[in-house]
Amino acid sequence: MVPDARVVEVWARGPDGGWSFGSGYRVGPALVLTAAHVVQPETGGPGTELFVRLLTEDRRWQVRTVWCRLDRRMDAALLEISDPEWRPPPGEPGVRWGVLSGSAPGVPCAASGFPMSQRQDNGLRDTDQLSGSIDPGTGVLRHRYEVEVHGTVRARHVAPSPWSGMSGAVALSGGLVVGLIVEDPRAFRSARVDAVRAVDLLAVDAFRQAVEEDTGRSPVLESVELADLSAPADRPTEVRSPSFLLRADSEVVPFHGRERERAELDAWCREPGFGVRILTGPAGQGKTRLAREIVAGLHRERRLAAWVTYDGPSATAPGHTVLHTLSTPTVLVVDYAETRGDQVRSLIEHALANRHGTAVRLLLLARTCGDWWSRIAKGTSALLEDALRDVRADALGPLETTPQGRSAAYRRALDAYATALSRIPSHDGVPWHRHAGRLVRTGPDVTGPDGPAEAVLALHTRALTDLLQAGPAPVPRRPGESPEDVLLHHEWRYWSRHAEECGLRLPDRVLDRAVAAAALCAVDTEAKAERVLRTVLPAAFAGQTATVTAAGRWLRALYPPAGTTVWGSLQPDRIAEHLVGRQITGADDPLFDLLPELGETSLEAALTVLTRAMAHQPRLATVLPALVLTRAEQYAPGALSVAGRTDPPEPLRGALTAVLENGRIPTALALTLFDRLPLTPGPFRRASDILSARLTRSLVRVERKHGHAPLAATARTIDAVATRAALAGDYEKAISTGDAALEYWRAVVAAEDGRRYVSELAGACANQAVHLGQVLLHPDALRLAEEAVELWRTAVDSGQATPGETAPALLTLADAQSRTGRPTDAIETVERVVRIRRDVAGNGSPQDRHALAVALAALAATLLEAGDPEQAVDIVDEALLVWEAMPGAPADRYAAALLTRAGALTDLARHAEALRTAERAVALFADDGTDPADRSRRETLAKVWNALSVCLSEVGRDDEAVVAGRRSVAHLYELVERNPRAHLVNTVSVMANLSHALSEAGDAQEALDMAEKALRLYDEHLHSGAGHTAEISARLLDTLALRLNNTGRHEEALERSEQAVEHGRGLLEADPGRHRPQLSRLLTNQALILVELGRLDDAVRVTLESVALARTAALNQDDDTTLADLALSVYNAAIDLGEFGRLDEAAALAEEAVGHYRALAGRHPEAFAADLGDSLVVWGQLLRDLGRVEAGRVRLREALGLFASGARPESVGETRALLDSLTWRGDSA
């Protein structure tokens, strides 16, 4: 609805005496916005006389032009009502300015003006309310909004246009001024009108300055599309009482300090793409004020930033769909985020669904970052989980940490409050600045007992109460009373004065209790409000309807509500909590009988207030725990939910633990409590285990009695226990519990009508396969993954599931196939996933594109594992491109894809490019401040640093490789100490890599120490069942054998090598196809040790066995990885046999090696050209030693050509010298 009191008619008399007419809109107390051509008619000069007539009266008011601009882009003027008798309407809210920030067409708008078509017989023009819509994508190049007029189109016979005189009317959308109507384009026959955009008006400095001078506030640009879910940006807080001065939105004390936090947050707000950041800190620390400062800075630059409002649990998805089409970078701030989990999740999900990759940044303010965030971050959407992996939570520390800083802050606060108190009607006329000056000279020591950690609100409260007490009306202060107590005494005067104005006659103590009840009971209906008031008012008043109604009006007037609640609350929160602590002194308070009846939302809001108040109100230490213990069914579930959003005091934790561990509570309550347990139980871990076991036993008894419906509930509960255990890193418990869940799910599916549970059984199988894979039980994981895929196929065929839902199980299956030596099957499985994802990703949502990128990255990793690095690079590059085109690409996924690329490039001998790729992965976490408890991030960092170490080693930067390797090991070593079963194998593998890097760097002793430490760590944790395999043992023993050999301890080296080979032979017997290459490598290394011991015959025997194994592997596995293993084995054998004097056999082996490398170099020249050159050199030398000098020269010339053409330039000189050294002896061939 257009606010008619602001609509004006504009009259302008030109220099020739002629009149022009138009419309206008009052944008300030005395400032009118109109079109420039209205006040500069066709005569060309400015109007000599200007008047405006308000819609609500006939009088004309004289105005003058304060700003005007008429050119190709701009047609606007600001007029000031200069008549000395003018008085603006009282209590008028400020005008809000808007911009269309999205791409969705058909944005509704309206305008009121005085067009010529509404001219009456008496010559006056009546109003016309134009209604229409705007398509944001129209008129972009002309910097105009084109308003599509709805309804009847005016006839063109009205000259010069039926809309003539409408110029100067403003287009309003969602209550925001978005444009200024200036033209009726002839091409559209009056079906459209053009409007100058408000965003372009506010870009003009002189325009903004004129508005600010008239209104006292700088105009702020707001998003039209976000108006329904955000608070007005330019609505000053009315200061009604002393407590209002302490509110963050009053901004009484000028902002000071926090330069580092401001700079970091401001830079983060301007980053591209989607992002979430959490700012935590106790009440009164300054979170909200800091965020307001950030938002104000963005507004000054006409950037979009808004505070998201909260209207209860229903205010989630519907209004958030506007984020899909948002096309302008926007910052959204959510205060009290820990109490608004559903809304925060919805905002994130819809922001991720943005179609344009727009930078949507969500700044969440919360007291703690606990289970409330875990529940959001562990969503069902893979994109949601991945996008939130990198969210940073910053704890806001104290503002002033030195006595000097606190004293200065105290003085600033005194000065600001002295000025502000003078503007409160009940406190004006007092020389507050004189009192403040006296306090500065003689006031108390503000560095007192609280020390430098005191929150800024506490310091400001002290300054305000000191000033009030220094004034003419101090309140009696009893010993031991805090500044909060004193403030509440002063605030009571405000309550009492307004009670009298409302005709409310209540005892003093009742006023306190009523305000406390309003702070505790956030109700959303008048009926609930009435019940609260009848509970807190004395019996003599509670039965009087008029008194109850007056009390409700009084509470609403004291602290107006911000959302849909009936009344607001005393603020700041800490002051309200202090009042609640004074008024609620026992668990028998009548309000506690009422609270559960007000609904879950109101109950949890009250419990949040009580829990927070417990931290600083000793009176409440026993109240809430007593409620939890004695009225568990009513209060324990809500208290447990609140405990996940706050840091509950010890008494509350103890009470909740007692309830959770109580085996006599009803099963229904136990189920409710289990669902509300924090995902990572923390202090409730023991209670969680006890409750899980108890629930399982109880539900089993129920299902035995009542059949398969309760059985499904049992399965879900046990499944949830397994999921929680896995989230906590306890895979052993996850697996044992998951087995039990599977047993129940299979029974459910086998029962009558049980086929509808097939998808749940499939999900349980896939989850269990993942858990088994975490502890390297890959054959078992494979079996369950295959079952999961078959079950999903059944679900899809029966219409219970879509093909997309099968993808996670297929990826789990592919991983298990790859890890059990079935690379071809793994590739085919992942290719199925890629096809599924491609079908929907083309025109799909960001979630669909993200899912495609995940599938592509998995395919690339599988191809690399299967020995096809070239195709792996192509596929992973596609995955990276998909992520790069999305807002908020998940760093962990992106880094894993980069590591796949680096590994593939290393296999292709593109070492410089591989190193650059690994460095890109490291750069993603350059400023990472990883929480020690963040297992997943530590695993990622370990992989990143290990990959960098390998790449550095390949380019000869051995010292840097060691540094990177150490960082990788440091991350993993902490994890393995906490959970060896989950992390041991990865840790010792990386330690083996570091041992190699140390050896290459020339530190043989430390390399040996690292190898010994890896083996010792592995042996120490074998009792954990940490994926103990002969394969890992063989690798660690082989690494240790090589390090011992390098340090001259050849006998010990041989002993370790023999142990490694023994493991290798056992592996070969169990799975010949998979383990031949590994045994071949173990034997090759053993031959090196035998040579050092002088046991040449044994070395030859072992070498030939290695070659035979490699040949068999190459015959059975037709891939380049196996062929490369054979080529290396044959090459090493040729060298060994040559050294033993068996030249003919050696030359034949060298020739074979050349053949293999020639084939490999033909397909992968960058990876194998240098190896081909090396094998040609060895063959040439052997031919020379056999007397076939010219044949040797031919091979050496070919090798020289390869090296010189770029295969390995540093080998050119050595090869040329070798070629020149050959003396012509003739060629016996």
Rosetta blueprint (number, residue, H / E / L):
1 M L
2 V L
3 P L
4 D H
5 A H
6 R H
7 V E
8 V E
9 E E
10 V E
11 W E
12 A E
13 R E
14 G L
15 P L
16 D L
17 G L
18 G L
19 W E
20 S E
21 F E
22 G E
23 S E
24 G E
25 Y E
26 R E
27 V L
28 G L
29 P L
30 A L
31 L E
32 V E
33 L E
34 T E
35 A L
36 A H
37 H H
38 V H
39 V H
40 Q L
41 P L
42 E L
43 T L
44 G L
45 G L
46 P L
47 G L
48 T L
49 E E
50 L E
51 F E
52 V E
53 R E
54 L E
55 L L
56 T L
57 E L
58 D L
59 R L
60 R E
61 W E
62 Q E
63 V E
64 R E
65 T E
66 V E
67 W E
68 C E
69 R E
70 L E
71 D L
72 R L
73 R L
74 M L
75 D E
76 A E
77 A E
78 L E
79 L E
80 E E
81 I E
82 S L
83 D L
84 P L
85 E L
86 W L
87 R L
88 P L
89 P L
90 P L
91 G L
92 E L
93 P L
94 G L
95 V L
96 R L
97 W E
98 G E
99 V E
100 L L
101 S L
102 G E
103 S L
104 A L
105 P L
106 G L
107 V E
108 P E
109 C E
110 A E
111 A E
112 S E
113 G E
114 F L
115 P L
116 M H
117 S H
118 Q H
119 R E
120 Q L
121 D L
122 N L
123 G L
124 L L
125 R E
126 D L
127 T L
128 D E
129 Q E
130 L E
131 S E
132 G E
133 S E
134 I E
135 D L
136 P L
137 G L
138 T L
139 G L
140 V L
141 L L
142 R L
143 H L
144 R E
145 Y E
146 E E
147 V E
148 E E
149 V E
150 H L
151 G L
152 T L
153 V L
154 R L
155 A L
156 R L
157 H L
158 V L
159 A L
160 P L
161 S L
162 P L
163 W L
164 S L
165 G L
166 M L
167 S L
168 G L
169 A L
170 V E
171 A E
172 L E
173 S E
174 G L
175 G L
176 L E
177 V E
178 V E
179 G E
180 L E
181 I E
182 V E
183 E E
184 D L
185 P L
186 R H
187 A H
188 F H
189 R L
190 S L
191 A L
192 R E
193 V E
194 D E
195 A E
196 V E
197 R E
198 A H
199 V H
200 D H
201 L H
202 L L
203 A L
204 V L
205 D H
206 A H
207 F H
208 R H
209 Q H
210 A H
211 V H
212 E H
213 E H
214 D H
215 T H
216 G L
217 R L
218 S L
219 P L
220 V L
221 L E
222 E E
223 S E
224 V L
225 E L
226 L L
227 A H
228 D H
229 L H
230 S E
231 A L
232 P L
233 A L
234 D L
235 R L
236 P L
237 T L
238 E L
239 V L
240 R L
241 S L
242 P H
243 S H
244 F H
245 L H
246 L H
247 R L
248 A H
249 D H
250 S H
251 E L
252 V L
253 V L
254 P L
255 F L
256 H L
257 G L
258 R L
259 E H
260 R H
261 E H
262 R H
263 A H
264 E H
265 L H
266 D H
267 A H
268 W H
269 C H
270 R L
271 E L
272 P L
273 G L
274 F L
275 G E
276 V E
277 R E
278 I E
279 L E
280 T E
281 G L
282 P L
283 A L
284 G L
285 Q L
286 G L
287 K H
288 T H
289 R H
290 L H
291 A H
292 R H
293 E H
294 I H
295 V H
296 A H
297 G H
298 L H
299 H H
300 R H
301 E L
302 R L
303 R L
304 L E
305 A E
306 A E
307 W E
308 V E
309 T L
310 Y L
311 D L
312 G L
313 P L
314 S L
315 A L
316 T L
317 A H
318 P H
319 G H
320 H H
321 T H
322 V H
323 L H
324 H H
325 T L
326 L E
327 S L
328 T L
329 P L
330 T E
331 V E
332 L E
333 V E
334 V E
335 D L
336 Y L
337 A H
338 E H
339 T H
340 R L
341 G H
342 D H
343 Q H
344 V H
345 R H
346 S H
347 L H
348 I H
349 E H
350 H H
351 A H
352 L H
353 A L
354 N L
355 R L
356 H L
357 G L
358 T L
359 A L
360 V E
361 R E
362 L E
363 L E
364 L E
365 L E
366 A E
367 R L
368 T L
369 C L
370 G L
371 D H
372 W H
373 W H
374 S H
375 R H
376 I H
377 A H
378 K L
379 G L
380 T L
381 S L
382 A H
383 L H
384 L H
385 E H
386 D H
387 A H
388 L L
389 R L
390 D L
391 V L
392 R E
393 A E
394 D E
395 A E
396 L L
397 G L
398 P L
399 L L
400 E L
401 T L
402 T L
403 P H
404 Q H
405 G H
406 R H
407 S H
408 A H
409 A H
410 Y H
411 R H
412 R H
413 A H
414 L H
415 D H
416 A H
417 Y H
418 A H
419 T H
420 A H
421 L H
422 S L
423 R L
424 I L
425 P H
426 S H
427 H H
428 D L
429 G L
430 V L
431 P L
432 W H
433 H H
434 R H
435 H H
436 A H
437 G H
438 R H
439 L H
440 V H
441 R H
442 T H
443 G L
444 P L
445 D L
446 V L
447 T L
448 G L
449 P L
450 D L
451 G H
452 P H
453 A H
454 E L
455 A L
456 V H
457 L H
458 A H
459 L H
460 H H
461 T H
462 R H
463 A H
464 L H
465 T H
466 D H
467 L H
468 L H
469 Q H
470 A H
471 G L
472 P L
473 A L
474 P L
475 V L
476 P L
477 R L
478 R L
479 P L
480 G L
481 E L
482 S L
483 P H
484 E H
485 D H
486 V H
487 L H
488 L H
489 H H
490 H H
491 E H
492 W H
493 R H
494 Y H
495 W H
496 S H
497 R H
498 H H
499 A H
500 E H
501 E H
502 C L
503 G L
504 L L
505 R L
506 L L
507 P L
508 D H
509 R H
510 V H
511 L H
512 D H
513 R H
514 A H
515 V H
516 A H
517 A H
518 A H
519 A H
520 L H
521 C L
522 A L
523 V L
524 D L
525 T L
526 E H
527 A H
528 K H
529 A H
530 E H
531 R H
532 V H
533 L H
534 R H
535 T H
536 V H
537 L L
538 P L
539 A H
540 A H
541 F H
542 A H
543 G L
544 Q L
545 T H
546 A H
547 T H
548 V H
549 T H
550 A H
551 A H
552 G H
553 R H
554 W H
555 L H
556 R H
557 A H
558 L H
559 Y L
560 P L
561 P L
562 A L
563 G L
564 T L
565 T L
566 V L
567 W L
568 G L
569 S L
570 L L
571 Q L
572 P L
573 D H
574 R H
575 I H
576 A H
577 E H
578 H H
579 L H
580 V H
581 G H
582 R H
583 Q H
584 I L
585 T L
586 G L
587 A L
588 D L
589 D L
590 P L
591 L H
592 F H
593 D H
594 L H
595 L H
596 P H
597 E H
598 L H
599 G L
600 E H
601 T H
602 S H
603 L H
604 E H
605 A H
606 A H
607 L H
608 T H
609 V H
610 L H
611 T H
612 R H
613 A H
614 M H
615 A L
616 H L
617 Q L
618 P H
619 R H
620 L H
621 A L
622 T L
623 V H
624 L H
625 P H
626 A H
627 L H
628 V H
629 L H
630 T H
631 R L
632 A H
633 E H
634 Q H
635 Y H
636 A H
637 P H
638 G H
639 A H
640 L H
641 S H
642 V H
643 A H
644 G L
645 R L
646 T L
647 D L
648 P L
649 P L
650 E H
651 P H
652 L H
653 R H
654 G H
655 A H
656 L H
657 T H
658 A H
659 V H
660 L H
661 E L
662 N L
663 G L
664 R L
665 I L
666 P L
667 T H
668 A H
669 L H
670 A H
671 L H
672 T H
673 L H
674 F H
675 D H
676 R H
677 L L
678 P L
679 L L
680 T L
681 P L
682 G H
683 P H
684 F H
685 R H
686 R H
687 A H
688 S H
689 D H
690 I H
691 L H
692 S H
693 A H
694 R H
695 L H
696 T H
697 R H
698 S H
699 L H
700 V H
701 R H
702 V H
703 E H
704 R H
705 K H
706 H H
707 G L
708 H H
709 A H
710 P H
711 L H
712 A H
713 A H
714 T H
715 A H
716 R H
717 T H
718 I H
719 D H
720 A H
721 V H
722 A H
723 T H
724 R H
725 A H
726 A H
727 L H
728 A L
729 G L
730 D L
731 Y H
732 E H
733 K H
734 A H
735 I H
736 S H
737 T H
738 G H
739 D H
740 A H
741 A H
742 L H
743 E H
744 Y H
745 W H
746 R H
747 A H
748 V H
749 V H
750 A H
751 A L
752 E L
753 D L
754 G H
755 R H
756 R H
757 Y H
758 V H
759 S H
760 E H
761 L H
762 A H
763 G H
764 A H
765 C H
766 A H
767 N H
768 Q H
769 A H
770 V H
771 H H
772 L H
773 G H
774 Q H
775 V L
776 L L
777 L L
778 H H
779 P H
780 D H
781 A H
782 L H
783 R H
784 L H
785 A H
786 E H
787 E H
788 A H
789 V H
790 E H
791 L H
792 W H
793 R H
794 T H
795 A H
796 V H
797 D H
798 S L
799 G L
800 Q L
801 A L
802 T L
803 P H
804 G H
805 E H
806 T H
807 A H
808 P H
809 A H
810 L H
811 L H
812 T H
813 L H
814 A H
815 D H
816 A H
817 Q H
818 S H
819 R H
820 T L
821 G L
822 R L
823 P H
824 T H
825 D H
826 A H
827 I H
828 E H
829 T H
830 V H
831 E H
832 R H
833 V H
834 V H
835 R H
836 I H
837 R H
838 R H
839 D H
840 V H
841 A H
842 G L
843 N L
844 G L
845 S L
846 P H
847 Q H
848 D H
849 R H
850 H H
851 A H
852 L H
853 A H
854 V H
855 A H
856 L H
857 A H
858 A H
859 L H
860 A H
861 A H
862 T H
863 L H
864 L H
865 E H
866 A L
867 G L
868 D L
869 P H
870 E H
871 Q H
872 A H
873 V H
874 D H
875 I H
876 V H
877 D H
878 E H
879 A H
880 L H
881 L H
882 V H
883 W H
884 E H
885 A L
886 M L
887 P L
888 G L
889 A L
890 P L
891 A H
892 D H
893 R H
894 Y H
895 A H
896 A H
897 A H
898 L H
899 L H
900 T H
901 R H
902 A H
903 G H
904 A H
905 L H
906 T H
907 D H
908 L L
909 A L
910 R L
911 H H
912 A H
913 E H
914 A H
915 L H
916 R H
917 T H
918 A H
919 E H
920 R H
921 A H
922 V H
923 A H
924 L L
925 F L
926 A L
927 D L
928 D L
929 G L
930 T L
931 D L
932 P L
933 A L
934 D L
935 R H
936 S H
937 R H
938 R H
939 E H
940 T H
941 L H
942 A H
943 K H
944 V H
945 W H
946 N H
947 A H
948 L H
949 S H
950 V H
951 C H
952 L H
953 S H
954 E H
955 V L
956 G L
957 R L
958 D H
959 D H
960 E H
961 A H
962 V H
963 V H
964 A H
965 G H
966 R H
967 R H
968 S H
969 V H
970 A H
971 H H
972 L H
973 Y H
974 E H
975 L H
976 V H
977 E H
978 R H
979 N L
980 P H
981 R H
982 A H
983 H H
984 L H
985 V H
986 N H
987 T H
988 V H
989 S H
990 V H
991 M H
992 A H
993 N H
994 L H
995 S H
996 H H
997 A H
998 L H
999 S H
1000 E H
1001 A L
1002 G L
1003 D L
1004 A H
1005 Q H
1006 E H
1007 A H
1008 L H
1009 D H
1010 M H
1011 A H
1012 E H
1013 K H
1014 A H
1015 L H
1016 R H
1017 L H
1018 Y H
1019 D H
1020 E H
1021 H L
1022 L H
1023 H H
1024 S H
1025 G L
1026 A L
1027 G L
1028 H L
1029 T L
1030 A H
1031 E H
1032 I H
1033 S H
1034 A H
1035 R H
1036 L H
1037 L H
1038 D H
1039 T H
1040 L H
1041 A H
1042 L H
1043 R H
1044 L H
1045 N H
1046 N H
1047 T L
1048 G L
1049 R L
1050 H H
1051 E H
1052 E H
1053 A H
1054 L H
1055 E H
1056 R H
1057 S H
1058 E H
1059 Q H
1060 A H
1061 V H
1062 E H
1063 H H
1064 G H
1065 R H
1066 G H
1067 L H
1068 L H
1069 E H
1070 A H
1071 D L
1072 P H
1073 G H
1074 R H
1075 H H
1076 R H
1077 P H
1078 Q H
1079 L H
1080 S H
1081 R H
1082 L H
1083 L H
1084 T H
1085 N H
1086 Q H
1087 A H
1088 L H
1089 I H
1090 L H
1091 V H
1092 E H
1093 L L
1094 G L
1095 R L
1096 L H
1097 D H
1098 D H
1099 A H
1100 V H
1101 R H
1102 V H
1103 T H
1104 L H
1105 E H
1106 S H
1107 V H
1108 A H
1109 L H
1110 A H
1111 R H
1112 T H
1113 A H
1114 A H
1115 L H
1116 N H
1117 Q L
1118 D L
1119 D L
1120 D H
1121 T H
1122 T H
1123 L H
1124 A H
1125 D H
1126 L H
1127 A H
1128 L H
1129 S H
1130 V H
1131 Y H
1132 N H
1133 A H
1134 A H
1135 I H
1136 D H
1137 L H
1138 G H
1139 E H
1140 F L
1141 G L
1142 R L
1143 L H
1144 D H
1145 E H
1146 A H
1147 A H
1148 A H
1149 L H
1150 A H
1151 E H
1152 E H
1153 A H
1154 V H
1155 G H
1156 H H
1157 Y H
1158 R H
1159 A H
1160 L H
1161 A H
1162 G H
1163 R H
1164 H L
1165 P H
1166 E H
1167 A H
1168 F H
1169 A H
1170 A H
1171 D H
1172 L H
1173 G H
1174 D H
1175 S H
1176 L H
1177 V H
1178 V H
1179 W H
1180 G H
1181 Q H
1182 L H
1183 L H
1184 R H
1185 D H
1186 L L
1187 G L
1188 R E
1189 V H
1190 E H
1191 A H
1192 G H
1193 R H
1194 V H
1195 R H
1196 L H
1197 R H
1198 E H
1199 A H
1200 L H
1201 G H
1202 L H
1203 F H
1204 A H
1205 S H
1206 G H
1207 A H
1208 R L
1209 P H
1210 E H
1211 S H
1212 V H
1213 G H
1214 E H
1215 T H
1216 R H
1217 A H
1218 L H
1219 L H
1220 D H
1221 S H
1222 L L
1223 T L
1224 W L
1225 R L
1226 G L
1227 D E
1228 S L
1229 A L
